[in-house]
């Protein structure tokens, strides 16, 4: 091991760190100067900041880990240390949030009787577990969460952490916490991965206190929607998605006899899909077939009928913001292929009376549909709390009658 022998050695940049550049790992000559390397590291954790709503001692602990990460310019091993410590810090933060969520008055069950645990700190929760007391969840007993795995389960149950795709990280974070607390071998982290972990942890902590992280990836906020136009060629072989409604007004002879449709959709949405039979609109009436919520505003119809009405779709009042994660979908199976996903409202309006209805919670309808397609015969008992181990989906139930499906939907 090369230990520093002087103060100058402590200040000497680590050459391995300098090889990590914004374009990847440099295997040839060193291309990063220490100043540039520091800026690159700072940018990699640009979103890793805790909101003012988070308690100050938690923010101070996290800022210390940010600083440790940046000191990786001088010692590459500090990246690994920062990654190990941030998982331990995350568990400690969950414990702080657990106590504060109940305002230090945790509802518990003591031998089946309802009681209140006065918890000025998490130590009281540990003592309650030793006594065999349980958390009171609407009158039902649940484990008081001591470890990170159960703390994640608790936060999801209380809807502090939303989303189905983000749930994939819960077990990963818990496993890494255990590896950091009980190491079995020497590990080395990389600045890119460690920076991503710090950003994810910051986003999780902010969300525990109800704050969205600007630029965050785990818990995206509402999607903006605005009127958007597509057109399909009469022969069904070509399509165009217009960059704006202003483009529709341009009298291009090429598109004059095409079939137009106006949707209220996210700019991130692909409104046309290409298949073996040519391009088709992604949106399908009466079903959820787009990645984000989408509404049909006009069409399909010819351009000469659209142009006189185009003014009303250019009104900014039509634009809105819509949450899209943790949506409930209903998927019917009556044959080999499942129907496309429906929202509860679309299910209520559907005419079908027969089949098996799968009620799921997912961030995107295709996630729900793929789960039902691939796991339609998987016993419900193999899904812990309804969570599928293979899909970002929580299964809420399978029903052989519309009436039972309606009753389950009314619970949400």
Secondary structure, DSSP 8 states (H G I E B T S, - for coil): -----SHHHHTS--HHHHTEETTEE--SS----HHHHHHHHHHHTTT----TTS-HHHHHHHHHHHHHHHGGGT-THHHHHHHHHHHHHHHHHHHHHHHHHTTTEEEEEETTEEEEEE-SSTHHHHHHHHTT-EEEETTEEE----SHHHHHHHHHHTTSS--SSTTHHHHHHHHHHHHHHS--S-----HHHHHHHHHHHHHHHHHHTT---TT-SSS---EEEEEEEEEE-TTSS-EEE-SSHHHHHS--GGGTTSEEEEEEE-TT---EEEETTEEEES--TTS--SSS--EEEEEEEEHHHHGGGGGGGS-GGG-EEE--TTEEEEEEESSSS----B-HHHHHH----SSEEEEEEESSHHHHHHHHHHHTTS-GGGSBTTB-SSSSEEEEEEESSHHHHHHHHTT-
